[in-house]
């Protein structure tokens, strides 16, 4: 869904497409649920990493890798929010 919205909003030669509003709302709801589950998983991972880091049981590259993945997640979430805003504006 995020990829579809991104293509719809960012395409240079995008044409207006008629879409079924029920399907659109259902897809947006599914994306929201997936983002919520992802956020909970990230929270659990962060808690465990924090515990392991305090006990010095974790290698620094794992923390670096987690931070990189977290930055990517935040960027994707920002792009998705921008796509939703554009969609709501009708652009």
C-alpha positions in Angstrom: 0.0 0.0 0.0 2.8 2.4 0.9 4.5 1.8 -2.5 1.2 2.4 -4.3 0.6 5.7 -2.5 4.2 6.7 -3.1 3.9 6.0 -6.8 0.5 7.8 -7.0 1.7 10.9 -5.2 5.3 11.2 -6.6 4.8 10.1 -10.2 5.7 12.9 -12.6 3.1 12.0 -15.1 0.5 10.7 -12.7 -3.0 10.6 -14.1 -6.1 10.9 -11.9 -7.4 7.5 -11.1 -10.8 6.5 -9.9 -10.5 4.2 -6.9 -13.0 2.5 -4.7 -13.1 4.4 -1.4 -14.0 1.3 0.6 -11.0 -0.6 -0.7 -8.8 2.5 -0.1 -10.0 2.8 3.5 -9.6 -0.9 4.1 -6.0 -0.8 2.7 -5.1 2.3 4.8 -6.5 0.4 7.9 -4.3 -2.6 7.1 -1.2 -0.4 6.7 -2.0 1.3 10.0 -2.3 -2.0 11.8 1.0 -3.2 10.3 2.7 0.0 11.3 1.4 -0.4 14.8 2.6 -4.0 15.1 6.0 -2.9 13.7 6.2 -0.1 16.3 5.5 -2.6 19.1 8.1 -5.0 17.8 10.7 -2.2 17.6 9.9 -1.2 21.2 10.4 -4.7 22.5 13.7 -5.0 20.6 14.9 -1.7 21.9 14.1 -2.8 25.5 16.0 -6.0 25.1 19.0 -4.2 23.5 19.0 -1.7 26.3 19.1 -4.5 28.9 21.9 -6.3 27.1 23.9 -3.1 26.6 23.7 -2.3 30.3 25.0 -5.8 31.1 27.7 -5.4 28.3 26.4 -8.6 26.6 26.0 -7.1 23.2 28.4 -6.2 20.4 28.5 -2.6 19.2 27.8 -3.5 15.6 24.4 -4.9 16.6 23.5 -1.5 18.1 24.8 0.3 15.0 22.7 -2.0 12.8 19.6 -1.5 14.9 20.1 2.3 14.7 20.3 2.1 10.9 17.2 0.0 10.6 15.4 2.4 13.0 16.4 5.4 10.9 15.0 3.6 7.8 11.7 2.8 9.6 11.3 6.4 10.6 12.0 7.6 7.1 9.5 5.2 5.7 6.9 6.3 8.3 7.5 9.9 7.3 7.1 9.2 3.6 3.9 7.3 4.3 2.5 10.2 6.4 3.3 12.6 3.5 1.6 10.3 1.0 -1.5 10.2 3.2 -1.5 14.0 3.5 -1.2 14.4 -0.3 -3.9 11.8 -0.8 -6.3 13.7 1.6 -5.6 16.9 -0.3 -6.5 15.2 -3.5 -3.1 15.8 -5.1 
